[in-house]
Amino acid sequence: MSRPSPTFRPVCPEDRDFLFRVYASTRLEELALTHWDEAQKQAFLVQQFEAQDHHYRTHYPGARLDLIVLDGEPVGRLYVARWKEEIRIMDIVLLPEHRDRGVGGGLLRDLLAEAAATGRRLTIHVERYNPALRLYQRLGFEPVGETGVYLLLAVEPPTDQPADPLR
């Protein structure tokens, strides 16, 4: 079975509502455990979304912030910073109805291939209890650091291949 082939387009200001919906989808299980009413949950989500967006834009200048598009419709986001010796997956999220269909794994395999071809390590921060952690481990990511609830995972470049001198 072939996996769906996504395309990408840069995030623009008009995507804010969609990006919020994508972000909120990652917090649903967590918020279900609270005793907050809907207004409290919404206020929390807005505050956290704004903080995350500000962090990405402040700490990753020049990164690619893209929507993942399938059949002409946005289905998620892929934020990637490409540095001289490292490719950092800042965020990869699909809406729930598009998860577990091979799209995310395919995107990760594409990034692994890019990293290997350019002699760079591929890294991502993942919460310790994120269900996607198993996927990252199956694809060869290994813990190389930790910050609070986050693990820094990495796949090192092949040692028999020199780094791309043009990067």
N, C-alpha and C positions, 0 to 999 in steps of 0.2 A: 504494500500500500504506500503510495507516495504521500509525502506530507504537503500540506498547503504551502504555497510559495508567497510569503508576504512581500510587500514593498514598503518603502519608508517615505515619509515626508517630514520636513522640519516642523517642529512645534511653532505655532503662531499664537498671538494673543487671543484669537477667537476660539482656541482649543481649550481654554481654561475650564469650562464646565465639564467637558469630556475628561480632562486630566484629573479633575477633582473626583469624578465618578470612578475612574480607575484607581486612584489613591484610596478612596473610601472602601472599595471592594477588598482591599488588603487588610482592613481593620474590623470587618464585620464580626468575625468569630470572637475577637477580643472584646468588642463592645457589647456583645450578647451576654457577657459575664458580669457586666456592670448593672447597677440599679438605677442608672441615669434615665431620665425621660428623653424623648426624641430631641427636644431643644438642646439639652445638655450634650447629647451625642453629636449633634450637628455642629455646635459651637466648638467642641473638642476637635472634630474632623477638620473644620475650617482652619483653626489655629495650627494644627499639626501639618496640614497641607501647605499652608503659607510658609511655615518654618522650614519644611523640607525643600520647597521650591527656592526659597531664599538661600539656603545652604548650598544647593547644587549650583545656582547661578553665581554665588560669591566664591566658592572654593574650587570650582572646575571651569575657569574661563577657557573658552575655545572648545568645550566639549560639544559633541553632537547630541542634541535633544530631539529625538524623532518619535513620531507616531508610527506604530506598526499597523499596516493597512492590509486587509484581506478583502478581495472582491470589491474594492472601492470604498470599503467602510473601515474606519479606525477601530481597532480591537485591543489596543494596548500601547505601551510606550517602551522605548529602548533608549536609554541615556548612556553614552559611552565617551570616555576621555581617552585620547590616544596620545601617549607621551613617548619620548625617545626609546625607553627600555621597557615600557609597560603599557598594556591596554587595560583600563579599569572599566568594568561594567558598573556604572553608578546605580542603575536601576533597570530592571526588566520585569514588566508586569503585563499580564493579559487579563481582560475581563473574565470573570468566572466561567461564562459560557464558552470561552475559547481555550480554556486550560485543558490539559491532558489529551491534547489532540496532535501532539508532535511539533507544534509551532515553536514553543519555547526551546525545546531540546534542539530543534533544527537551527534556531538562531544562535544558541550556545555553540553548537558544532561549527557553524560558520565563523564565529569569533575565535574559536580554538584554532581553526585552520589559518585564519588571518594572523594570529599571534605566532603560530609555528612558522609560517612562511616569512614573517618579518623578524624572527628571532627575538620576540618579546614575550615576557610573561603575561599571562591573563589573570586578572584578579577581580574579586568581588567581595563586598561585605555582606554577610547573611546573618540574620538572627539565629541563635542556637536552636530554636524550636521551629524554624520555618520548614514546612513539609518539603520544600524544594531542595533542602540540603541533601536529601538522598539522591536527587538527580545530579546535583553538582558532584557528589562523590563518585557516582557511576561514570561521570564524564572525565574523571581524573583529577578534580580539584582536591587539594589537601590543605588543612589548616596551617597557616604560617604566622598567625598572630591573633590577638583578641583585644577588643575594646568593649568593656561592659557586657552587654547582651549580644554583641556582634562578634562573629568570627571573621577573620580575613582569610579567604581561601585563594589559592593560587595554583596555576598550572605553569610550570617552568618551561622555557623554550627548549627544544632539542639541543643537546650539547654538541652534536656533530654538525650543527649548522651555524655559521657565523651570523651575527646580527646584521641586518640590512644597513650598509653604510650611508644610505640616503635618508635614513630616519633620524 
